[in-house]
Amino acid sequence: MTRVLITGSAGFIGFHLAQLLLEEGHKVHGFDALTNYYEVALKEARRAQLSPHPNYSDTVAMIEDMDTLTAACDAFKPEVIVHLAAQAGVRYSLENPRAYIETNLVGSFNVMEMARVHNVQHLLMASTSSVYGANTTMPYAETHKADHPLTIYAATKKANEAMGHSYAHLHDLPTTMFRFFTVYGPWGRPDMAPFKFTKAILEGSPIDIYNHGDMFRDFTYVTDLVRGICGLISAAPVRPKRPEDITPGDSLSPAAPWRVVNIGNSQKVRLLDFIEAIEAAAGKPAIRNYMDMQKGDVPATWADADLLHRLTGYRPKTDIRDGMARTVAWYRGHYGV
């Protein structure tokens, strides 16, 4: 049994990760602020699914609140920290950039301090495929440059990667950053396209399709994603003795026990095909409102997930039609549609 602290435990990914770790026999402490960025009732419903488990406990607070975070960590004594809490959303970062600085930079610094103080076996922190920004070489590999983020959200996540590297180097703190690729599934976030499309199609409302549908995403089913994270927990990076010892294609730092890993389905899916998968699951067509590309968006994402497979033996594999069928079924059941 490993003691795992999950920040963002009432969030979409954190909730699924906590469920999986509890099923595997680990002890989990969640830390989540239950902010109103999207409907708090959904976060409370996720939390209610976790709370009855005897190996689960949690704290409700902002990760910017260092005193409360310290008290929670001192009491729980984590052996592993998975840091998922963040101000999320590419588009919201255009409206309220300060929230991203406060949570994603200051809050993440607090979490890294706790990892250092408690000398955890492994610190795992969420990044995003958005850090690839203006890079047009696909599929995205961890060894590609990611120096031109296009939004403040992506910039804060890139900064987290750099901060994590410095802590790994200075304190010999094994650190893995993972870059997510368009995650969807049951209990998903209402601000993301899969949820918004599902809701609108079932209600008979129009959906906004940006860039007139000429977009591609590497849609990753949430269960696949958290299985990848679980596999990485036991694959803590080790500082190499010599740079030439690093396996080609590995993002392992030559100066620290630190690496970055893509977690994606490794399939570039056309947005219109994804919408058709939702239509098939919903049993009704979408009312389509085609629009121009939105500021800060990118036309495509596509993951090279070979490093994840090399480290864990696992590859995400859920087909979008199967994944969306499960997602729509959950939505109907949860919202009584």
C-alpha positions as CSV (number, residue, x, y, z in Angstrom):
1,M,0.0,0.0,0.0
2,T,1.4,3.4,-1.1
3,R,0.2,6.7,0.5
4,V,-0.7,8.9,-2.5
5,L,-1.7,12.6,-2.2
6,I,-3.7,13.8,-5.2
7,T,-4.3,17.5,-5.7
8,G,-7.4,18.2,-7.7
9,S,-9.0,15.0,-6.4
10,A,-12.6,16.3,-7.1
11,G,-11.6,17.2,-10.6
12,F,-12.3,15.1,-13.7
13,I,-9.0,13.3,-13.9
14,G,-8.2,13.4,-10.2
15,F,-11.5,11.6,-9.3
16,H,-10.8,8.8,-11.8
17,L,-7.2,8.4,-10.6
18,A,-8.3,8.3,-7.0
19,Q,-10.9,5.6,-7.8
20,L,-8.3,3.5,-9.6
21,L,-5.7,3.8,-6.8
22,L,-8.2,2.9,-4.2
23,E,-9.3,-0.2,-6.2
24,E,-5.7,-1.2,-6.4
25,G,-5.4,-1.1,-2.6
26,H,-3.6,2.2,-2.0
27,K,-4.3,4.9,0.6
28,V,-5.3,8.2,-1.0
29,H,-5.7,11.7,0.4
30,G,-7.4,14.2,-1.8
31,F,-6.8,18.0,-1.8
32,D,-9.2,20.1,-3.8
33,A,-10.7,23.6,-3.5
34,L,-14.0,22.8,-5.2
35,T,-13.8,26.2,-7.0
36,N,-16.7,27.5,-9.1
37,Y,-14.9,27.5,-12.4
38,Y,-17.5,25.0,-13.4
39,E,-20.5,23.6,-11.6
40,V,-19.5,22.8,-8.0
41,A,-22.3,20.2,-7.8
42,L,-20.5,18.0,-10.2
43,K,-17.3,18.2,-8.1
44,E,-19.3,17.4,-5.0
45,A,-20.9,14.4,-6.7
46,R,-17.5,13.0,-7.6
47,R,-16.3,13.6,-4.1
48,A,-19.3,11.8,-2.7
49,Q,-18.3,8.7,-4.8
50,L,-14.9,8.7,-3.1
51,S,-15.7,9.6,0.5
52,P,-17.2,6.3,1.7
53,H,-14.0,4.4,0.9
54,P,-12.1,3.5,4.1
55,N,-8.7,4.4,2.6
56,Y,-9.8,7.8,1.3
57,S,-9.6,11.1,3.1
58,D,-9.5,14.7,1.8
59,T,-9.0,18.4,2.5
60,V,-11.0,21.2,0.9
61,A,-8.7,24.2,0.3
62,M,-6.7,26.0,-2.4
63,I,-3.2,24.8,-3.1
64,E,-2.2,28.5,-2.7
65,D,-3.1,28.1,1.0
66,M,0.3,26.9,2.2
67,D,-0.6,26.5,5.8
68,T,-3.5,24.1,5.1
69,L,-1.5,22.2,2.5
70,T,1.3,21.8,5.0
71,A,-1.0,20.6,7.7
72,A,-2.6,18.0,5.3
73,C,0.8,16.7,4.2
74,D,2.2,16.6,7.7
75,A,-0.8,14.5,8.8
76,F,-1.0,12.2,5.8
77,K,2.8,11.8,5.2
78,P,2.6,11.1,1.5
79,E,5.0,8.8,-0.2
80,V,3.9,9.9,-3.7
81,I,2.3,13.1,-4.8
82,V,0.3,13.4,-8.0
83,H,-0.3,17.1,-8.7
84,L,-3.4,17.6,-10.9
85,A,-4.9,20.7,-9.3
86,A,-4.7,23.7,-11.7
87,Q,-6.7,26.6,-13.1
88,A,-7.6,24.8,-16.3
89,G,-9.0,25.8,-19.7
90,V,-7.3,27.3,-22.7
91,R,-10.0,29.8,-23.5
92,Y,-10.7,31.0,-19.9
93,S,-7.0,32.0,-19.7
94,L,-7.8,34.8,-22.2
95,E,-10.3,36.2,-19.8
96,N,-8.7,35.8,-16.4
97,P,-4.9,35.2,-16.8
98,R,-4.2,36.1,-13.2
99,A,-6.0,33.0,-11.9
100,Y,-3.5,30.9,-13.8
101,I,-0.5,32.7,-12.3
102,E,-1.8,32.3,-8.8
103,T,-2.9,28.7,-8.9
104,N,-0.6,27.2,-11.6
105,L,2.6,28.9,-10.5
106,V,2.3,29.8,-6.8
107,G,0.2,26.7,-6.0
108,S,2.5,24.4,-7.9
109,F,5.5,25.8,-6.1
110,N,3.7,25.0,-2.8
111,V,3.2,21.4,-3.9
112,M,6.8,21.0,-4.9
113,E,7.9,22.3,-1.5
114,M,5.8,19.7,0.1
115,A,7.3,17.0,-2.1
116,R,10.8,18.2,-1.0
117,V,10.0,18.5,2.7
118,H,8.4,15.0,2.8
119,N,11.1,13.5,0.5
120,V,8.5,11.7,-1.5
121,Q,9.5,8.7,-3.6
122,H,8.0,10.3,-6.8
123,L,6.4,13.6,-7.7
124,L,4.1,13.5,-10.7
125,M,2.8,16.7,-12.1
126,A,0.2,17.4,-14.9
127,S,1.3,19.4,-17.9
128,T,-0.6,19.7,-21.2
129,S,-0.2,19.1,-24.9
130,S,-0.8,22.8,-25.2
131,V,2.8,23.4,-24.4
132,Y,3.7,22.2,-27.9
133,G,2.1,25.5,-29.0
134,A,3.4,26.6,-32.4
135,N,5.3,23.4,-33.0
136,T,3.9,21.8,-36.3
137,T,6.0,18.6,-36.3
138,M,3.6,15.7,-35.5
139,P,3.1,13.4,-33.8
140,Y,4.4,15.4,-30.9
141,A,7.3,13.7,-29.1
142,E,8.6,14.6,-25.7
143,T,12.0,15.4,-27.2
144,H,10.5,18.1,-29.5
145,K,11.0,21.7,-28.6
146,A,8.1,23.3,-26.8
147,D,9.3,26.8,-26.5
148,H,6.4,28.8,-28.1
149,P,3.2,28.4,-26.0
150,L,0.2,30.3,-27.5
151,T,-1.8,30.9,-24.3
152,I,-1.0,31.9,-20.7
153,Y,-2.4,28.5,-19.6
154,A,0.2,26.7,-21.7
155,A,2.9,29.1,-20.6
156,T,2.2,28.3,-16.9
157,K,2.3,24.6,-17.6
158,K,5.6,25.0,-19.4
159,A,6.8,27.0,-16.4
160,N,5.7,24.1,-14.1
161,E,7.9,21.7,-16.2
162,A,10.9,24.1,-15.7
163,M,10.2,24.5,-12.0
164,G,9.9,20.8,-11.6
165,H,13.2,20.2,-13.3
166,S,15.0,22.7,-11.1
167,Y,13.6,21.0,-7.9
168,A,14.5,17.6,-9.3
169,H,18.1,18.8,-9.9
170,L,18.6,20.7,-6.7
171,H,16.9,18.2,-4.3
172,D,17.3,14.9,-6.2
173,L,13.5,14.7,-6.3
174,P,12.3,12.1,-8.8
175,T,9.8,14.0,-10.9
176,T,7.7,13.1,-13.9
177,M,5.7,15.6,-15.9
178,F,2.9,14.2,-18.1
179,R,1.3,16.0,-21.0
180,F,-2.4,15.2,-21.5
181,F,-4.1,15.2,-24.9
182,T,-7.9,16.2,-25.0
183,V,-9.2,13.9,-22.3
184,Y,-12.9,12.9,-22.3
185,G,-15.2,10.4,-20.6
186,P,-17.8,10.0,-17.9
187,W,-17.8,12.7,-15.2
188,G,-16.1,15.0,-17.6
189,R,-15.6,18.8,-17.4
190,P,-18.6,20.9,-18.6
191,D,-16.3,23.5,-20.2
192,M,-14.7,21.0,-22.6
193,A,-16.0,20.2,-26.1
194,P,-17.0,16.5,-25.5
195,F,-19.3,17.5,-22.6
196,K,-20.7,20.6,-24.3
197,F,-21.4,18.7,-27.5
198,T,-23.1,15.9,-25.7
199,K,-25.3,18.3,-23.7
200,A,-26.2,20.3,-26.8
201,I,-27.0,17.4,-29.0
202,L,-29.2,15.7,-26.4
203,E,-31.0,19.0,-25.8
204,G,-31.3,19.8,-29.5
205,S,-29.2,22.9,-29.2
206,P,-26.6,24.0,-31.8
207,I,-22.9,23.3,-31.3
208,D,-20.1,25.7,-32.2
209,I,-17.5,24.0,-34.4
210,Y,-14.4,26.1,-34.7
211,N,-12.2,26.4,-37.8
212,H,-15.2,25.1,-39.7
213,G,-14.4,21.6,-38.5
214,D,-11.0,21.5,-40.0
215,M,-9.4,20.5,-36.7
216,F,-7.8,17.3,-35.4
217,R,-7.3,16.1,-31.8
218,D,-5.8,13.1,-30.1
219,F,-8.9,12.3,-28.0
220,T,-7.9,10.2,-24.9
221,Y,-10.4,8.3,-22.8
222,V,-10.0,9.1,-19.1
223,T,-9.7,5.5,-18.0
224,D,-6.8,5.0,-20.4
225,L,-5.2,8.2,-19.1
226,V,-5.3,7.3,-15.4
227,R,-4.0,3.8,-16.1
228,G,-1.1,5.5,-17.7
229,I,-0.5,7.7,-14.7
230,C,-0.7,4.7,-12.4
231,G,1.9,2.9,-14.5
232,L,4.2,5.9,-14.2
233,I,4.0,6.0,-10.4
234,S,6.4,3.0,-10.2
235,A,8.6,4.3,-13.0
236,A,10.3,7.1,-11.1
237,P,13.2,8.6,-13.1
238,V,16.8,8.2,-12.0
239,R,19.5,10.8,-12.6
240,P,21.8,9.4,-15.3
241,K,25.4,9.0,-14.5
242,R,26.4,10.2,-18.0
243,P,24.3,11.9,-20.7
244,E,25.2,9.2,-23.1
245,D,23.5,6.7,-20.9
246,I,20.1,8.1,-21.8
247,T,18.2,5.9,-24.3
248,P,17.4,7.6,-27.6
249,G,13.9,9.0,-27.5
250,D,13.8,9.3,-23.7
251,S,13.1,12.8,-22.3
252,L,15.1,12.0,-19.2
253,S,17.2,15.0,-18.2
254,P,21.0,14.7,-18.3
255,A,21.1,16.8,-15.1
256,A,18.2,15.5,-12.9
257,P,15.9,12.6,-12.1
258,W,13.2,14.3,-14.3
259,R,11.4,13.4,-17.5
260,V,8.3,14.4,-19.4
261,V,5.8,11.8,-20.8
262,N,3.0,12.1,-23.3
263,I,-0.2,10.4,-22.4
264,G,-2.4,10.2,-25.5
265,N,-4.3,7.8,-27.7
266,S,-1.7,8.3,-30.5
267,Q,-4.4,8.8,-33.1
268,K,-5.1,12.1,-34.9
269,V,-8.9,12.2,-35.1
270,R,-10.8,14.7,-37.2
271,L,-13.2,16.8,-35.1
272,L,-16.1,16.1,-37.4
273,D,-15.5,12.3,-36.9
274,F,-15.6,12.8,-33.1
275,I,-18.9,14.7,-33.4
276,E,-20.3,11.8,-35.5
277,A,-19.3,9.4,-32.7
278,I,-21.4,11.6,-30.3
279,E,-24.3,11.7,-32.7
280,A,-24.2,7.9,-33.0
281,A,-24.2,7.5,-29.2
282,A,-27.0,10.1,-28.7
283,G,-29.1,8.7,-31.5
284,K,-29.7,12.2,-33.0
285,P,-27.8,14.6,-35.3
286,A,-26.1,17.8,-34.1
287,I,-27.2,21.2,-35.2
288,R,-23.9,22.5,-36.5
289,N,-22.8,26.2,-36.2
290,Y,-19.5,26.5,-38.1
291,M,-17.2,29.2,-36.9
292,D,-13.7,30.6,-37.5
293,M,-10.7,29.5,-35.5
294,Q,-10.7,30.8,-31.9
295,K,-7.8,32.9,-30.7
296,G,-5.1,30.8,-28.9
297,D,-6.4,27.5,-30.4
298,V,-4.3,25.1,-32.5
299,P,-5.5,23.2,-35.6
300,A,-4.2,19.8,-34.4
301,T,-2.7,17.7,-31.6
302,W,-1.3,14.2,-31.9
303,A,0.8,12.3,-29.4
304,D,3.7,10.0,-29.8
305,A,3.1,7.7,-26.8
306,D,6.0,5.4,-27.4
307,L,7.8,6.5,-24.3
308,L,4.8,5.8,-22.1
309,H,4.7,2.3,-23.5
310,R,8.4,1.8,-23.0
311,L,8.2,2.9,-19.4
312,T,5.0,1.1,-18.4
313,G,4.1,-1.5,-21.1
314,Y,0.8,0.3,-21.5
315,R,-0.8,2.1,-24.4
316,P,-4.1,4.0,-24.4
317,K,-6.4,2.3,-26.9
318,T,-10.1,3.1,-26.4
319,D,-11.8,3.9,-29.7
320,I,-13.8,7.2,-29.8
321,R,-17.1,5.4,-30.6
322,D,-16.7,3.1,-27.6
323,G,-15.6,6.0,-25.4
324,M,-18.3,8.3,-26.4
325,A,-21.0,5.6,-26.0
326,R,-19.9,5.2,-22.4
327,T,-19.8,9.0,-21.9
328,V,-23.2,9.6,-23.3
329,A,-24.7,6.8,-21.2
330,W,-23.2,8.3,-18.1
331,Y,-24.5,11.8,-19.0
332,R,-28.0,10.4,-19.5
333,G,-27.9,8.6,-16.2
334,H,-26.3,11.4,-14.2
335,Y,-28.6,14.2,-15.5
336,G,-31.7,12.0,-16.0
337,V,-31.9,12.7,-19.7
